[in-house]
Amino acid sequence: MPEEHLEPGQLKHNVLNRFDSVLIAVAGSAPAYSLSASTVALVAAVGLLAPGAILYGAIPMFGIALAFLYLNQAMPNSGASYVWVGRILHPWLGFLSGWSLLVSAVLFMMAGAIPAGTATLELLSPDKTDSVVWVTVVSAFWFLVMNALVMVGIHITNVVQRILTSIEVIGLIVLAVGGLIHASHQVAHPFSWSWFSLGGYGNLSTFLGGLLITCFYFWGWDVSLNLTEETRAKRVAPGLGGVLGTLIIVALFILLQVVIQLNLGDKPLADEAANIIPLLGETILPKPWSYIALIAVMISTVATLETTLIQATRTLFAMGRDKTVHPRFAVLHANWQTPVLSNIVIGVLGIILFVVSNLSASVSDLMTSAISAIGLQIAFYYGLTGISCAWHYRKSFTESFAAGIFRLVWPLVGGLVLLAIFVMNVFTLSFQETAIGLGLILVGIIPLLVAKFKYHSPYFEGHVFEPDAEEWSGTKEATVAAETVKRG
């Protein structure tokens, strides 16, 4: 039974603290998994300039983190980008922002479960790692376990996340230190500051292509904002968690990318089948200590499955509350205070697509293209969020120079860069990747029209449901609330 009575439609309040928000933001970006899964793609795109690409990708991304921080201060809502973009720019853009998050979450969960299954088998039964059936079964098991945890309440979800993320970060720090020591007497690529050079990319297309891949590296830290209604000091802690979490993952990504390049030669960095973090562990540490890397990837994948499920279910909950999807998605379990239907739908959809794509070669090819284009959806909704913040705080320079930089200029630059990445890569990805990636965003127009004309959602008239007041409010009231927060 719940510890306190909650009004229907309200998530469990005051569960997470500031430390939890930071940990969840770090877990959402899945440092070990992202490096293991995407390093080869990043090196293929920009070569040994990969550490620099991560650094330069972090600059606009930090602007987006600031946008989330300040928009959450003005309008705390578990819908995050979906609500803010809809209120400030246009309801259609807001809906498509939420839709893009949902699409990218489902696609990621299909791809993200596989390393967890593979790493588990690598630890427990290495002879079965080449079996598609075994990998599929174990990966599906992890997916279902994480879905069940998210469903049964934010308390247990948070406890599990604390443990998993702490182990992952400690494991990565051990790998980084071990890698630096190993490289001091046996180096694959001698360190060079040219790895951070802006002049080595050759053209803008290559540079932006690298930044698109880093979008996938960073993506996920904003989960702390989807938990804003379940966090203490909700106007401050979730956004601060996102900002601090972004700084932590940037430091981890750059450090470990440098360590990877110091210790791994050209061949493994060009091998599409390479699992980079476990390979790094085998290179720099003797067994059984090399298993630290394998455990880090497994834990990272499991932890980010949980945070991705949180993002998707809380976004669906907010959309159901606004009647932009079926209102039943906003119904909470009486005891757990979680949107159970959202969990069930996301879980069933994810597991079906995951199993079918693993067992069917033709479907797998389409899913691979969809996953390759996932950066399009991420760049789309992040970019719109940055623009929304800049417009909402467009008069910030009248308050102070610092307010203008952090609330207006940096989010604006971040938003414009992300949208530029989006547009550029629409034309540079393969036709199939672009058609699927962009098509999945545009498919959102169908449920949008259903919500507008069948459910008659007030969202499309500029109103969203206020979780605090338990009532509908429009843009005028939102602006007044924002100005009150700013003056305070």
C-alpha positions in Angstrom: 0.0 0.0 0.0 1.2 3.5 -0.6 2.7 5.4 2.3 0.3 8.3 1.9 -2.9 9.1 0.1 -2.5 10.6 -3.3 -5.1 12.3 -5.5 -5.9 10.3 -8.6 -3.7 11.1 -11.5 -0.7 12.2 -9.5 2.6 10.4 -9.5 4.3 9.6 -6.2 5.7 12.9 -4.9 9.1 13.7 -3.2 10.7 10.3 -3.7 14.0 11.3 -5.5 16.6 13.7 -4.1 19.2 15.8 -5.9 21.8 13.0 -5.8 19.3 10.6 -7.3 18.6 13.0 -10.2 22.3 13.2 -11.0 22.7 9.4 -10.9 19.7 8.8 -13.1 20.9 11.4 -15.6 24.2 9.6 -15.8 22.5 6.2 -16.1 20.3 7.5 -18.9 23.3 8.2 -21.1 24.7 4.7 -20.4 28.4 5.6 -20.6 29.7 2.0 -20.8 27.1 0.9 -23.3 27.4 4.0 -25.5 31.2 3.8 -25.7 31.0 0.1 -26.4 28.3 0.3 -29.1 29.2 3.6 -30.8 33.0 4.1 -30.7 33.6 2.2 -33.9 30.9 4.3 -35.7 32.4 7.5 -34.3 36.0 6.6 -35.3 34.7 5.6 -38.8 33.2 9.0 -39.1 36.0 11.2 -37.8 39.0 9.0 -37.1 41.2 9.7 -34.1 39.4 13.1 -33.8 36.7 11.2 -31.8 37.6 12.8 -28.4 37.4 16.2 -30.0 34.0 15.3 -31.6 32.7 14.4 -28.1 34.0 17.6 -26.7 32.5 19.8 -29.5 29.2 17.8 -29.3 29.1 18.5 -25.6 29.0 22.3 -26.1 25.6 22.5 -27.8 24.4 19.6 -25.7 25.2 21.6 -22.6 23.0 24.4 -24.0 20.2 21.8 -24.3 20.8 20.8 -20.7 20.5 24.4 -19.6 17.2 24.6 -21.7 15.8 21.7 -19.7 17.0 23.3 -16.4 15.3 26.6 -17.0 12.1 25.3 -18.7 11.6 22.9 -15.8 11.9 25.8 -13.4 9.1 27.6 -15.2 6.9 24.5 -16.0 7.7 21.3 -14.1 6.0 18.5 -15.9 6.8 14.8 -16.5 6.1 15.4 -20.2 9.2 17.7 -20.4 9.9 18.6 -24.1 6.5 17.5 -25.2 4.9 20.1 -22.9 7.4 22.9 -23.2 7.6 22.9 -27.0 3.9 22.6 -27.3 3.2 25.5 -25.0 5.9 27.8 -26.4 6.3 27.1 -30.1 3.3 25.1 -31.3 1.2 22.2 -30.1 1.9 20.2 -33.2 5.7 20.6 -32.7 5.3 19.7 -29.1 3.4 16.5 -29.9 6.0 15.5 -32.5 8.7 16.1 -29.9 7.0 13.7 -27.5 6.4 11.3 -30.4 10.1 11.4 -31.4 11.1 10.6 -27.8 8.7 7.6 -27.8 10.0 6.3 -31.1 13.6 6.7 -30.2 13.0 5.0 -26.9 11.3 1.9 -28.4 14.1 1.6 -31.0 16.8 1.9 -28.4 15.2 -0.7 -26.2 15.4 -3.1 -29.1 19.0 -2.5 -29.7 20.0 -1.9 -26.1 18.8 -5.2 -24.7 21.2 -7.2 -26.8 24.5 -6.2 -25.1 23.0 -7.1 -21.8 22.1 -10.6 -23.0 25.5 -11.0 -24.7 27.5 -9.8 -21.7 25.5 -12.1 -19.3 26.2 -15.1 -21.5 29.8 -14.1 -21.8 30.1 -14.2 -18.0 27.9 -17.3 -17.3 28.1 -19.4 -20.5 30.5 -18.2 -23.1 29.7 -21.1 -25.5 26.2 -19.7 -26.0 27.1 -16.2 -27.1 26.9 -17.1 -30.8 23.4 -18.5 -30.4 20.8 -16.0 -31.6 18.1 -17.8 -29.7 20.0 -17.7 -26.4 21.0 -14.1 -26.8 17.4 -13.2 -27.6 16.0 -15.1 -24.6 18.5 -13.6 -22.1 18.1 -10.1 -23.5 14.3 -10.4 -23.4 14.6 -11.5 -19.8 16.5 -8.4 -18.8 14.1 -6.2 -20.7 11.1 -7.8 -18.9 12.7 -7.5 -15.5 13.5 -3.8 -15.9 9.9 -3.2 -17.2 8.5 -4.9 -14.1 10.7 -2.9 -11.8 9.6 0.4 -13.4 6.0 -0.7 -13.2 6.0 -1.6 -9.5 7.1 1.8 -8.2 9.6 4.6 -8.3 11.0 3.6 -4.8 12.4 0.2 -5.9 13.3 1.6 -9.3 15.4 4.3 -7.6 17.2 1.9 -5.3 18.1 -0.4 -8.1 19.3 2.5 -10.2 21.6 3.8 -7.4 23.3 0.4 -7.1 23.7 -0.2 -10.9 24.9 3.3 -11.7 27.4 3.4 -8.8 28.9 0.0 -9.9 29.1 1.2 -13.6 30.8 4.5 -12.8 33.3 2.8 -10.4 34.1 0.1 -13.1 34.7 2.8 -15.7 37.0 4.7 -13.5 39.0 1.5 -12.8 39.2 0.9 -16.6 40.4 4.5 -17.2 43.1 4.3 -14.6 44.2 0.9 -15.7 44.2 2.0 -19.3 46.4 5.0 -18.6 48.9 2.9 -16.6 49.0 0.3 -19.5 49.5 3.0 -22.1 52.5 4.4 -20.2 54.5 1.3 -21.3 52.6 0.0 -24.3 50.7 2.4 -26.5 48.7 1.8 -29.7 48.2 5.5 -30.7 50.5 8.0 -28.9 48.4 10.8 -27.4 48.2 13.9 -29.5 46.4 17.2 -28.9 45.5 17.1 -32.6 42.7 14.7 -31.5 40.9 17.8 -30.3 41.7 19.9 -33.4 38.8 21.6 -35.2 40.8 21.8 -38.4 41.1 18.1 -39.1 37.5 17.3 -40.2 38.0 18.5 -43.7 34.4 19.6 -44.3 31.3 20.6 -42.4 29.4 17.5 -43.3 32.0 15.2 -41.6 32.0 17.4 -38.5 28.2 17.4 -38.2 28.2 13.7 -39.0 30.4 13.2 -35.9 28.2 15.4 -33.8 25.1 13.3 -34.8 26.8 10.2 -33.5 27.6 12.0 -30.2 23.9 12.8 -29.9 23.4 9.1 -29.3 26.3 9.1 -26.8 24.7 11.9 -24.7 21.1 11.0 -25.2 19.2 9.9 -22.1 20.3 12.4 -19.4 17.0 14.2 -19.7 15.2 11.3 -18.0 15.8 13.2 -14.7 13.3 15.8 -16.1 10.7 13.2 -16.9 10.8 12.3 -13.2 10.3 15.9 -12.0 6.9 15.3 -10.5 8.4 12.5 -8.4 11.4 14.6 -7.2 11.9 16.8 -4.1 12.5 20.5 -5.0 11.2 19.6 -8.4 11.7 23.1 -10.0 15.5 22.8 -9.2 16.7 19.3 -8.6 15.8 17.5 -11.9 17.2 20.2 -14.1 20.4 20.5 -11.9 20.7 16.7 -12.1 20.6 16.9 -15.9 23.2 19.6 -16.0 25.6 17.9 -13.5 24.9 14.5 -15.1 25.8 15.9 -18.5 29.1 17.3 -17.2 30.0 13.9 -15.6 29.2 11.9 -18.7 31.2 14.3 -20.9 34.2 13.9 -18.6 33.8 10.1 -18.7 33.3 9.9 -22.4 36.3 12.0 -23.3 38.6 10.3 -20.7 37.6 6.8 -21.9 37.7 7.7 -25.6 41.3 8.8 -25.1 42.1 5.6 -23.1 40.5 3.5 -25.9 42.7 5.2 -28.5 45.8 4.9 -26.4 45.3 1.1 -26.0 43.5 -0.2 -29.1 45.0 -0.2 -32.6 43.4 0.6 -35.9 42.1 -2.9 -36.5 39.8 -3.2 -33.5 38.7 0.4 -33.9 37.6 -0.4 -37.4 35.9 -3.7 -36.6 32.1 -3.2 -36.7 31.6 -6.3 -34.6 34.0 -5.2 -31.9 32.6 -4.8 -28.4 35.0 -2.0 -27.5 34.8 -1.7 -23.7 35.2 -5.5 -23.0 38.0 -5.5 -25.6 39.7 -2.7 -23.7 39.3 -4.7 -20.5 41.0 -7.7 -22.1 43.8 -5.6 -23.4 44.7 -3.8 -20.3 43.7 -6.1 -17.4 44.5 -9.8 -16.8 41.6 -12.2 -16.1 39.5 -12.2 -14.0 39.9 -8.4 -13.6 39.1 -7.9 -17.3 35.6 -9.0 -16.5 35.1 -5.6 -14.9 34.6 -4.2 -18.4 32.1 -6.9 -19.3 30.2 -6.3 -16.1 30.2 -2.5 -16.6 28.6 -2.9 -20.1 26.0 -5.4 -18.8 25.1 -3.1 -15.9 25.1 0.0 -18.1 22.7 -1.6 -20.6 20.4 -2.9 -17.9 20.4 0.5 -16.1 19.7 2.4 -19.3 16.9 0.0 -20.2 15.3 1.1 -17.0 15.8 4.8 -17.6 14.5 4.6 -21.2 11.4 2.8 -19.9 10.9 5.6 -17.4 11.2 8.3 -20.1 8.8 6.5 -22.4 6.2 5.7 -19.8 6.3 9.2 -18.1 5.9 10.9 -21.5 3.0 8.6 -22.4 1.5 9.4 -19.0 1.7 13.1 -19.6 0.3 12.7 -23.1 -2.6 10.7 -21.7 -3.3 13.3 -19.1 -3.5 15.9 -21.8 -5.6 13.6 -23.9 -3.2 13.6 -26.8 -3.2 9.9 -26.6 -5.9 7.7 -25.1 -6.7 9.0 -21.5 -6.2 5.5 -20.1 -2.5 6.0 -20.5 -2.8 8.5 -17.6 -4.4 6.0 -15.2 -2.2 5.2 -12.3 -2.0 1.9 -10.3 -3.7 2.4 -7.0 -0.8 1.1 -5.0 2.3 1.6 -7.1 1.3 5.1 -8.4 2.8 4.3 -11.8 1.2 4.4 -15.3 0.8 0.7 -15.7 -0.9 0.7 -19.1 2.0 2.7 -20.5 4.4 0.1 -19.1 2.5 -2.7 -20.6 2.1 -1.2 -24.0 5.8 -0.1 -24.2 6.9 -3.5 -22.9 4.8 -5.6 -25.2 5.7 -3.5 -28.3 9.3 -3.5 -27.4 9.6 -7.2 -26.8 7.7 -8.1 -30.0 9.9 -5.9 -32.2 13.0 -7.0 -30.3 12.3 -10.8 -30.8 11.1 -10.4 -34.4 14.0 -8.3 -35.5 16.5 -10.8 -33.9 14.9 -13.8 -35.5 14.0 -12.4 -38.9 16.8 -11.2 -41.3 14.5 -9.0 -43.4 13.0 -7.2 -40.4 16.4 -7.0 -38.8 17.7 -5.0 -41.8 14.9 -2.5 -41.4 15.5 -2.2 -37.7 19.2 -1.7 -38.2 18.4 1.3 -40.5 15.9 2.6 -38.0 18.4 2.4 -35.1 21.1 4.0 -37.3 18.8 7.0 -37.8 17.8 7.3 -34.2 20.0 10.4 -33.9 17.5 12.2 -36.2 14.7 11.9 -33.6 17.0 12.9 -30.8 18.4 15.9 -32.6 14.8 16.9 -33.5 13.3 17.1 -30.0 16.5 18.4 -28.4 16.8 21.1 -31.0 13.2 22.2 -30.5 13.6 22.3 -26.8 16.6 24.6 -27.1 14.7 27.0 -29.4 11.7 26.9 -27.0 13.9 27.9 -24.1 15.4 30.8 -26.0 12.0 32.1 -27.1 10.5 31.7 -23.6 13.4 33.7 -22.0 14.0 36.0 -24.9 14.0 39.1 -22.6 16.6 37.6 -20.3 19.2 40.3 -21.1 17.0 42.9 -19.5 17.5 41.0 -16.2 21.3 40.4 -16.4 24.0 39.5 -18.9 24.5 36.1 -17.3 20.8 35.3 -17.5 20.9 36.2 -21.2 23.8 33.9 -21.9 22.6 30.9 -20.0 18.8 31.2 -20.6 18.8 32.6 -24.1 22.1 32.4 -26.1 23.5 29.0 -25.1 20.2 27.2 -25.4 19.6 28.9 -28.7 23.0 27.9 -30.1 22.4 24.4 -28.8 19.0 24.2 -30.5 20.2 25.6 -33.8 23.2 23.2 -33.9 21.0 20.2 -33.1 18.5 21.2 -35.8 21.4 21.8 -38.3 22.6 18.3 -37.5 19.1 17.0 -38.1 18.8 18.7 -41.5 22.3 17.9 -42.7 21.9 14.2 -41.9 18.5 13.9 -43.6 20.6 14.4 -46.7 23.7 12.4 -45.8 22.3 9.2 -44.3 21.4 6.4 -46.7 18.0 6.7 -48.4 16.6 3.8 -46.3 17.9 5.2 -43.0 16.6 8.7 -43.8 13.2 7.3 -45.0 12.8 5.3 -41.8 14.2 7.8 -39.4 12.3 10.8 -40.8 9.2 8.7 -41.7 8.9 7.5 -38.1 8.7 11.1 -37.0 6.1 12.0 -39.6 4.0 8.9 -38.8 3.3 10.8 -35.5 0.9 13.1 -37.5 -1.6 10.3 -37.6 -2.1 10.0 -33.8 -1.8 13.8 -33.6 -4.9 14.1 -35.8 -6.7 11.4 -33.8 -6.0 13.3 -30.6 -7.1 16.6 -32.1 -10.3 15.6 -33.8 -11.4 12.4 -31.9 -10.2 13.1 -28.3 -10.6 16.9 -28.8 -7.5 17.5 -26.6 -7.3 21.0 -25.1 -3.5 20.6 -25.6 -4.0 21.7 -29.2 -5.7 24.9 -28.0 -2.6 25.9 -26.1 -3.5 24.2 -22.7 -1.8 21.4 -20.8 -2.8 19.8 -17.5 -1.1 21.4 -14.5 -0.1 18.5 -12.1 0.1 20.8 -9.1 -3.2 22.6 -9.5 -5.0 19.5 -10.9 -6.5 21.8 -13.6 -5.9 22.9 -17.1 -3.9 26.0 -17.7 -2.9 27.9 -20.8 0.0 29.8 -22.1 -0.9 33.1 -20.4 -0.9 31.5 -16.9 2.3 29.6 -17.7 4.1 32.8 -18.6 2.9 34.4 -15.4 4.2 31.4 -13.4 7.5 31.6 -15.2 7.9 35.3 -14.5 7.2 34.6 -10.8 9.9 31.9 -10.6 12.4 34.2 -12.4 11.8 37.1 -10.1 12.1 34.7 -7.1 
